[in-house]
Amino acid sequence: GALGVPAGALFASRRTTESGDPFLKWAAAFLARRGAPLLPLEPGASKALFSEASEDELQERCVKELLAELKKAPAARTDAQQAAAKLLAFVGAESRSLRLHFSALVAVPFAHGAHVFMPATALDRGLLLRLLATLQKRLGRFDDKCVHATQAFFETLPAHGGLSLPQLDAALSRAKQVGVESRAFERRLEVGGRGGAAAAPAAPA
């Protein structure tokens, strides 16, 4: 490549490689271990010639490496994968089109494009909550169903230890109930607000 730099190389400063952000820290280390062209950006380097890789570019490169690895050794279907699929179906809408992957190479959940990557860990409440947080970030908005599921998980699932799929089914049923209760509460507030406005005395002339 030009200037002796491999084609497609990404540059990362010490700010990235030593970042406190969990994803940036993991991505920099992961790509370095994979031998991907992630090169150190020295202090004072010309910004016209070399620019630091953005989080989006790091995600894209990680997706490429992880998909290649999964193609060589497809992951076995686990309870965690089945649970995650159920959760995506519950959230619905855009989430249905996302492709979910579990990998032992992933230490920090992240989403990029149509792909969501999760650590290959046992099914527990923490995994489900991390998946919900990743979905919220990917959707880029405050999603009611994610909020309802979060409340239901805290109410019904144990904080520690593994989970079964029937436990998740029961928790998702509770999440649907939370949604019904939330909408009913909002309707009562709306009706009360209109009634209060109608009952308000007229201002003196």
MIDOSE-1310 file (N, C-alpha, C; in nm, 2 decimals, decimal comma, always signed):
residues 205
galg	+0,08/-0,12/+0,00/+0,00/+0,00/+0,00/+0,09/+0,13/+0,00; +0,02/+0,24/-0,02/+0,09/+0,37/-0,02/+0,16/+0,39/+0,12; +0,28/+0,44/+0,11/+0,36/+0,47/+0,23/+0,39/+0,35/+0,31; +0,38/+0,23/+0,25/+0,41/+0,11/+0,32/+0,30/+0,06/+0,41
vpag	+0,18/+0,13/+0,40/+0,07/+0,09/+0,49/-0,02/-0,01/+0,41; -0,05/-0,12/+0,48/-0,14/-0,22/+0,42/-0,27/-0,16/+0,37; -0,33/-0,21/+0,26/-0,46/-0,17/+0,21/-0,56/-0,19/+0,32; -0,65/-0,10/+0,34/-0,76/-0,12/+0,43/-0,72/-0,11/+0,58
alfa	-0,60/-0,06/+0,60/-0,55/-0,05/+0,74/-0,63/+0,06/+0,82; -0,65/+0,03/+0,95/-0,72/+0,12/+1,04/-0,61/+0,17/+1,14; -0,63/+0,30/+1,17/-0,53/+0,36/+1,27/-0,60/+0,38/+1,40; -0,53/+0,35/+1,51/-0,59/+0,37/+1,64/-0,48/+0,44/+1,73
srrt	-0,53/+0,54/+1,79/-0,43/+0,61/+1,88/-0,44/+0,54/+2,02; -0,34/+0,58/+2,11/-0,34/+0,53/+2,24/-0,47/+0,56/+2,31; -0,54/+0,67/+2,27/-0,67/+0,70/+2,33/-0,77/+0,59/+2,31; -0,76/+0,52/+2,19/-0,85/+0,41/+2,16/-0,81/+0,28/+2,23
tesg	-0,68/+0,25/+2,21/-0,63/+0,12/+2,26/-0,63/+0,12/+2,41; -0,62/+0,23/+2,48/-0,63/+0,24/+2,62/-0,76/+0,30/+2,67; -0,86/+0,30/+2,59/-0,98/+0,36/+2,62/-1,05/+0,29/+2,74; -1,13/+0,37/+2,82/-1,21/+0,31/+2,92/-1,34/+0,26/+2,87
dpfl	-1,38/+0,29/+2,74/-1,50/+0,24/+2,68/-1,49/+0,09/+2,66; -1,58/+0,01/+2,71/-1,56/-0,13/+2,70/-1,55/-0,18/+2,56; -1,63/-0,13/+2,47/-1,63/-0,18/+2,33/-1,50/-0,14/+2,26; -1,46/-0,01/+2,27/-1,34/+0,03/+2,21/-1,22/-0,05/+2,26
kwaa	-1,21/-0,07/+2,39/-1,10/-0,14/+2,45/-1,09/-0,29/+2,39; -1,21/-0,35/+2,39/-1,22/-0,49/+2,34/-1,19/-0,50/+2,19; -1,25/-0,41/+2,11/-1,23/-0,41/+1,97/-1,08/-0,39/+1,93; -1,01/-0,30/+1,99/-0,87/-0,27/+1,96/-0,79/-0,40/+1,99
afla	-0,82/-0,46/+2,11/-0,74/-0,58/+2,14/-0,78/-0,70/+2,05; -0,90/-0,71/+2,02/-0,95/-0,82/+1,94/-0,89/-0,82/+1,80; -0,89/-0,70/+1,74/-0,84/-0,68/+1,60/-0,69/-0,70/+1,60; -0,62/-0,66/+1,71/-0,48/-0,68/+1,72/-0,44/-0,83/+1,72
rrga	-0,52/-0,90/+1,80/-0,49/-1,05/+1,81/-0,52/-1,12/+1,69; -0,62/-1,07/+1,61/-0,66/-1,13/+1,48/-0,56/-1,10/+1,37; -0,46/-1,01/+1,40/-0,37/-0,97/+1,29/-0,43/-0,88/+1,19; -0,55/-0,82/+1,22/-0,61/-0,73/+1,13/-0,53/-0,60/+1,13
pllp	-0,53/-0,53/+1,01/-0,44/-0,41/+1,00/-0,49/-0,30/+1,08; -0,47/-0,31/+1,21/-0,50/-0,20/+1,31/-0,36/-0,14/+1,35; -0,33/-0,02/+1,30/-0,19/+0,03/+1,32/-0,19/+0,14/+1,43; -0,09/+0,16/+1,51/-0,08/+0,26/+1,61/-0,07/+0,40/+1,54
lepg	-0,14/+0,50/+1,58/-0,13/+0,63/+1,53/-0,05/+0,71/+1,63; +0,07/+0,75/+1,59/+0,16/+0,82/+1,67/+0,12/+0,96/+1,70; +0,15/+1,01/+1,82/+0,12/+1,15/+1,85/+0,18/+1,24/+1,75; +0,11/+1,34/+1,70/+0,17/+1,43/+1,60/+0,16/+1,39/+1,46
aska	+0,10/+1,27/+1,43/+0,09/+1,22/+1,29/+0,00/+1,32/+1,21; +0,03/+1,33/+1,09/-0,05/+1,42/+1,00/-0,19/+1,37/+0,99; -0,28/+1,46/+1,03/-0,42/+1,43/+1,02/-0,47/+1,42/+0,87; -0,39/+1,49/+0,78/-0,43/+1,49/+0,64/-0,40/+1,35/+0,58
lfse	-0,30/+1,28/+0,64/-0,26/+1,15/+0,58/-0,33/+1,03/+0,66; -0,34/+1,05/+0,79/-0,38/+0,94/+0,88/-0,49/+0,99/+0,97; -0,61/+0,92/+0,97/-0,72/+0,96/+1,06/-0,75/+0,84/+1,15; -0,78/+0,87/+1,27/-0,81/+0,77/+1,37/-0,94/+0,70/+1,33
ased	-0,95/+0,57/+1,35/-1,07/+0,49/+1,32/-1,18/+0,53/+1,41; -1,30/+0,54/+1,35/-1,42/+0,58/+1,43/-1,47/+0,45/+1,49; -1,56/+0,46/+1,59/-1,63/+0,34/+1,65/-1,70/+0,26/+1,54; -1,77/+0,33/+1,45/-1,84/+0,26/+1,34/-1,74/+0,18/+1,26
elqe	-1,63/+0,23/+1,22/-1,53/+0,16/+1,14/-1,47/+0,04/+1,22; -1,45/+0,05/+1,35/-1,40/-0,06/+1,43/-1,51/-0,17/+1,44; -1,64/-0,13/+1,45/-1,75/-0,22/+1,45/-1,75/-0,30/+1,32; -1,74/-0,23/+1,21/-1,75/-0,29/+1,08/-1,64/-0,39/+1,06
rcvk	-1,52/-0,36/+1,10/-1,40/-0,45/+1,09/-1,42/-0,58/+1,18; -1,48/-0,55/+1,30/-1,50/-0,66/+1,39/-1,61/-0,76/+1,34; -1,71/-0,70/+1,28/-1,82/-0,78/+1,22/-1,76/-0,87/+1,11; -1,67/-0,81/+1,02/-1,61/-0,89/+0,91/-1,53/-1,01/+0,97
ella	-1,45/-0,98/+1,07/-1,37/-1,09/+1,13/-1,45/-1,19/+1,20; -1,56/-1,15/+1,27/-1,64/-1,25/+1,34/-1,72/-1,33/+1,25; -1,78/-1,27/+1,14/-1,86/-1,35/+1,05/-1,77/-1,45/+0,98; -1,65/-1,42/+0,95/-1,56/-1,51/+0,88/-1,53/-1,63/+0,98
elkk	-1,51/-1,60/+1,10/-1,49/-1,71/+1,20/-1,61/-1,80/+1,22; -1,73/-1,74/+1,23/-1,85/-1,82/+1,24/-1,88/-1,90/+1,12; -1,83/-1,85/+1,00/-1,85/-1,93/+0,88/-1,77/-2,06/+0,89; -1,65/-2,05/+0,95/-1,56/-2,17/+0,96/-1,61/-2,26/+1,06
apaa	-1,67/-2,21/+1,17/-1,71/-2,29/+1,28/-1,85/-2,24/+1,33; -1,96/-2,28/+1,27/-2,09/-2,23/+1,31/-2,12/-2,26/+1,46; -2,17/-2,17/+1,53/-2,20/-2,19/+1,67/-2,32/-2,29/+1,69; -2,31/-2,38/+1,79/-2,42/-2,47/+1,82/-2,54/-2,39/+1,88
rtda	-2,66/-2,43/+1,85/-2,78/-2,36/+1,90/-2,79/-2,39/+2,05; -2,80/-2,29/+2,13/-2,81/-2,30/+2,28/-2,94/-2,24/+2,33; -2,97/-2,26/+2,46/-3,08/-2,20/+2,52/-3,07/-2,04/+2,51; -2,95/-1,99/+2,53/-2,93/-1,85/+2,52/-2,97/-1,79/+2,38
qqaa	-2,93/-1,87/+2,28/-2,97/-1,82/+2,14/-3,12/-1,83/+2,12; -3,19/-1,94/+2,17/-3,33/-1,95/+2,16/-3,40/-1,84/+2,24; -3,35/-1,81/+2,36/-3,40/-1,70/+2,44/-3,39/-1,57/+2,37; -3,27/-1,54/+2,31/-3,25/-1,41/+2,24/-3,35/-1,40/+2,13
akll	-3,37/-1,51/+2,05/-3,46/-1,51/+1,94/-3,61/-1,47/+1,99; -3,64/-1,53/+2,10/-3,78/-1,50/+2,16/-3,79/-1,35/+2,20; -3,68/-1,30/+2,25/-3,68/-1,16/+2,29/-3,69/-1,06/+2,17; -3,61/-1,10/+2,07/-3,62/-1,02/+1,94/-3,76/-1,02/+1,89
afvg	-3,83/-1,14/+1,89/-3,97/-1,15/+1,84/-4,06/-1,07/+1,93; -4,04/-1,06/+2,06/-4,12/-0,98/+2,15/-4,11/-0,84/+2,12; -3,99/-0,79/+2,10/-3,97/-0,64/+2,08/-4,02/-0,61/+1,94; -4,01/-0,70/+1,84/-4,07/-0,69/+1,71/-4,02/-0,57/+1,63
aesr	-4,10/-0,53/+1,53/-4,07/-0,42/+1,44/-3,93/-0,44/+1,38; -3,84/-0,34/+1,39/-3,71/-0,35/+1,32/-3,63/-0,46/+1,38; -3,65/-0,50/+1,50/-3,57/-0,60/+1,57/-3,58/-0,74/+1,50; -3,69/-0,76/+1,43/-3,72/-0,89/+1,36/-3,62/-0,91/+1,25
slrl	-3,57/-0,81/+1,19/-3,48/-0,82/+1,08/-3,33/-0,83/+1,12; -3,30/-0,82/+1,25/-3,16/-0,83/+1,30/-3,12/-0,97/+1,30; -2,99/-1,00/+1,27/-2,93/-1,13/+1,28/-2,85/-1,14/+1,41; -2,88/-1,23/+1,49/-2,82/-1,24/+1,62/-2,71/-1,35/+1,62
hfsa	-2,59/-1,32/+1,67/-2,48/-1,41/+1,68/-2,42/-1,42/+1,82; -2,39/-1,54/+1,86/-2,32/-1,56/+1,99/-2,18/-1,61/+1,96; -2,08/-1,56/+2,02/-1,94/-1,60/+1,99/-1,86/-1,59/+2,12; -1,77/-1,69/+2,14/-1,68/-1,69/+2,25/-1,57/-1,58/+2,23
lvav	-1,56/-1,53/+2,11/-1,46/-1,43/+2,08/-1,51/-1,29/+2,13; -1,64/-1,28/+2,15/-1,70/-1,15/+2,18/-1,70/-1,13/+2,33; -1,65/-1,02/+2,38/-1,65/-0,99/+2,53/-1,75/-0,88/+2,56; -1,78/-0,80/+2,46/-1,87/-0,69/+2,48/-1,98/-0,69/+2,38
pfah	-2,11/-0,69/+2,42/-2,22/-0,69/+2,32/-2,21/-0,57/+2,24; -2,24/-0,58/+2,11/-2,25/-0,47/+2,02/-2,34/-0,50/+1,90; -2,39/-0,40/+1,83/-2,47/-0,41/+1,71/-2,41/-0,32/+1,60; -2,41/-0,38/+1,48/-2,37/-0,30/+1,36/-2,45/-0,34/+1,24
gahv	-2,51/-0,25/+1,18/-2,60/-0,28/+1,06/-2,71/-0,38/+1,11; -2,71/-0,49/+1,03/-2,82/-0,59/+1,07/-2,77/-0,70/+1,16; -2,65/-0,68/+1,22/-2,59/-0,78/+1,30/-2,58/-0,74/+1,45; -2,62/-0,83/+1,54/-2,60/-0,81/+1,68/-2,51/-0,93/+1,73
fmpa	-2,41/-0,89/+1,80/-2,31/-0,99/+1,86/-2,32/-0,99/+2,01; -2,32/-1,11/+2,06/-2,33/-1,13/+2,21/-2,23/-1,23/+2,25; -2,18/-1,22/+2,38/-2,08/-1,32/+2,43/-2,15/-1,45/+2,44; -2,08/-1,56/+2,42/-2,14/-1,69/+2,43/-2,13/-1,74/+2,57
tald	-2,23/-1,69/+2,65/-2,24/-1,72/+2,79/-2,37/-1,79/+2,82; -2,38/-1,84/+2,94/-2,50/-1,92/+2,98/-2,62/-1,82/+2,98; -2,74/-1,87/+2,97/-2,86/-1,79/+2,98/-2,89/-1,75/+3,12; -2,88/-1,62/+3,15/-2,92/-1,57/+3,28/-2,98/-1,42/+3,26
rgll	-3,02/-1,37/+3,37/-3,09/-1,23/+3,36/-2,99/-1,13/+3,31; -2,87/-1,13/+3,35/-2,77/-1,04/+3,30/-2,75/-1,04/+3,15; -2,75/-1,16/+3,09/-2,74/-1,17/+2,94/-2,86/-1,10/+2,88; -2,98/-1,13/+2,93/-3,10/-1,07/+2,87/-3,10/-0,92/+2,88
lrll	-3,06/-0,87/+2,99/-3,06/-0,72/+3,01/-2,95/-0,66/+2,92; -2,84/-0,72/+2,90/-2,73/-0,67/+2,81/-2,79/-0,67/+2,67; -2,86/-0,77/+2,63/-2,92/-0,77/+2,50/-3,02/-0,66/+2,48; -3,10/-0,64/+2,58/-3,20/-0,53/+2,57/-3,13/-0,40/+2,55
atlq	-3,03/-0,37/+2,63/-2,95/-0,25/+2,62/-2,89/-0,23/+2,48; -2,84/-0,34/+2,43/-2,78/-0,34/+2,29/-2,88/-0,31/+2,19; -3,00/-0,37/+2,20/-3,11/-0,34/+2,11/-3,15/-0,19/+2,11; -3,17/-0,14/+2,24/-3,21/+0,00/+2,25/-3,11/+0,09/+2,18
krlg	-2,98/+0,06/+2,19/-2,88/+0,15/+2,13/-2,88/+0,13/+1,98; -2,91/+0,01/+1,93/-2,91/-0,02/+1,79/-3,04/+0,05/+1,73; -3,15/+0,05/+1,80/-3,27/+0,11/+1,75/-3,26/+0,26/+1,75; -3,18/+0,31/+1,84/-3,16/+0,46/+1,84/-3,28/+0,53/+1,90
rfdd	-3,36/+0,47/+1,97/-3,48/+0,53/+2,03/-3,52/+0,46/+2,16; -3,61/+0,53/+2,23/-3,66/+0,48/+2,36/-3,78/+0,38/+2,32; -3,75/+0,25/+2,33/-3,86/+0,16/+2,29/-3,94/+0,11/+2,41; -4,07/+0,12/+2,40/-4,16/+0,08/+2,51/-4,15/-0,06/+2,54
kcvh	-4,14/-0,15/+2,44/-4,13/-0,29/+2,47/-4,00/-0,33/+2,54; -3,90/-0,27/+2,51/-3,77/-0,29/+2,58/-3,79/-0,25/+2,73; -3,85/-0,14/+2,75/-3,88/-0,09/+2,89/-3,96/-0,19/+2,96; -4,07/-0,24/+2,90/-4,16/-0,33/+2,97/-4,09/-0,46/+3,00
atqa	-4,01/-0,51/+2,90/-3,93/-0,63/+2,93/-3,83/-0,62/+3,04; -3,77/-0,50/+3,05/-3,67/-0,48/+3,15/-3,74/-0,48/+3,29; -3,85/-0,42/+3,30/-3,93/-0,42/+3,43/-3,97/-0,56/+3,46; -4,02/-0,64/+3,37/-4,06/-0,77/+3,39/-3,95/-0,86/+3,43
ffet	-3,83/-0,84/+3,37/-3,71/-0,93/+3,41/-3,67/-0,90/+3,55; -3,67/-0,77/+3,59/-3,63/-0,74/+3,73/-3,74/-0,80/+3,83; -3,86/-0,80/+3,79/-3,97/-0,84/+3,88/-3,97/-0,99/+3,89; -3,94/-1,07/+3,78/-3,97/-1,21/+3,78/-3,85/-1,30/+3,77
lpah	-3,74/-1,26/+3,73/-3,62/-1,34/+3,71/-3,52/-1,33/+3,82; -3,46/-1,44/+3,86/-3,36/-1,43/+3,97/-3,24/-1,35/+3,92; -3,18/-1,28/+4,01/-3,06/-1,20/+3,98/-2,94/-1,28/+3,95; -2,93/-1,40/+4,01/-2,81/-1,48/+3,99/-2,86/-1,63/+3,95
ggls	-2,77/-1,69/+3,88/-2,80/-1,83/+3,84/-2,86/-1,84/+3,70; -2,86/-1,96/+3,65/-2,91/-1,98/+3,51/-3,07/-1,97/+3,50; -3,12/-1,96/+3,38/-3,26/-1,96/+3,36/-3,30/-2,07/+3,26; -3,43/-2,10/+3,26/-3,48/-2,19/+3,17/-3,57/-2,12/+3,07
lpql	-3,60/-2,17/+2,95/-3,68/-2,11/+2,85/-3,82/-2,09/+2,91; -3,88/-2,18/+2,98/-4,02/-2,15/+3,04/-4,02/-2,03/+3,14; -3,91/-2,01/+3,21/-3,90/-1,89/+3,29/-3,90/-1,77/+3,21; -3,83/-1,77/+3,10/-3,83/-1,65/+3,01/-3,97/-1,63/+2,95
daal	-4,04/-1,74/+2,91/-4,17/-1,73/+2,86/-4,27/-1,66/+2,96; -4,25/-1,70/+3,09/-4,33/-1,64/+3,19/-4,30/-1,49/+3,21; -4,17/-1,46/+3,20/-4,13/-1,32/+3,21/-4,18/-1,23/+3,10; -4,18/-1,29/+2,97/-4,23/-1,21/+2,86/-4,38/-1,20/+2,87
srak	-4,45/-1,29/+2,93/-4,60/-1,28/+2,95/-4,62/-1,16/+3,05; -4,54/-1,15/+3,15/-4,54/-1,04/+3,25/-4,51/-0,91/+3,17; -4,42/-0,91/+3,08/-4,38/-0,79/+3,01/-4,51/-0,74/+2,93; -4,58/-0,83/+2,87/-4,70/-0,79/+2,79/-4,80/-0,73/+2,89
qvgv	-4,81/-0,79/+3,01/-4,91/-0,73/+3,11/-4,86/-0,59/+3,15; -4,73/-0,57/+3,17/-4,68/-0,44/+3,20/-4,72/-0,34/+3,09; -4,71/-0,38/+2,97/-4,75/-0,29/+2,86/-4,90/-0,26/+2,87; -4,98/-0,35/+2,90/-5,13/-0,33/+2,91/-5,15/-0,23/+3,03
esra	-5,08/-0,25/+3,14/-5,10/-0,17/+3,26/-5,05/-0,03/+3,23; -4,94/-0,02/+3,15/-4,88/+0,12/+3,12/-4,98/+0,20/+3,03; -5,03/+0,13/+2,93/-5,13/+0,20/+2,84/-5,26/+0,24/+2,91; -5,30/+0,15/+3,01/-5,42/+0,19/+3,08/-5,40/+0,31/+3,17
ferr	-5,28/+0,32/+3,23/-5,24/+0,43/+3,32/-5,23/+0,56/+3,23; -5,18/+0,55/+3,11/-5,16/+0,67/+3,03/-5,30/+0,72/+2,99; -5,40/+0,62/+2,96/-5,53/+0,66/+2,93/-5,60/+0,73/+3,04; -5,58/+0,68/+3,16/-5,64/+0,75/+3,28/-5,59/+0,89/+3,30
levg	-5,46/+0,90/+3,28/-5,40/+1,04/+3,29/-5,46/+1,13/+3,18; -5,47/+1,08/+3,06/-5,53/+1,16/+2,95/-5,67/+1,20/+2,98; -5,75/+1,11/+3,03/-5,89/+1,14/+3,06/-5,90/+1,24/+3,18; -5,81/+1,21/+3,28/-5,81/+1,30/+3,40/-5,77/+1,44/+3,36
grgg	-5,67/+1,45/+3,26/-5,62/+1,58/+3,22/-5,73/+1,66/+3,15; -5,81/+1,59/+3,06/-5,92/+1,65/+2,99/-6,03/+1,70/+3,09; -6,06/+1,61/+3,19/-6,16/+1,64/+3,28/-6,13/+1,76/+3,37; -6,00/+1,76/+3,41/-5,95/+1,87/+3,49/-5,96/+2,00/+3,41
aaaa	-5,93/+2,00/+3,28/-5,93/+2,12/+3,20/-6,08/+2,17/+3,19; -6,17/+2,07/+3,17/-6,31/+2,11/+3,16/-6,37/+2,17/+3,28; -6,32/+2,12/+3,40/-6,38/+2,16/+3,52/-6,31/+2,29/+3,58; -6,21/+2,33/+3,51/-6,14/+2,45/+3,56/-6,23/+2,58/+3,55
paap	-6,23/+2,66/+3,65/-6,32/+2,78/+3,64/-6,27/+2,88/+3,53; -6,36/+2,95/+3,47/-6,32/+3,04/+3,37/-6,25/+3,16/+3,44; -6,16/+3,22/+3,36/-6,08/+3,33/+3,42/-6,17/+3,45/+3,42; -6,16/+3,54/+3,52/-6,24/+3,65/+3,53/-6,22/+3,75/+3,42
a	-6,33/+3,81/+3,38/-6,32/+3,91/+3,26/-6,24/+4,03/+3,30
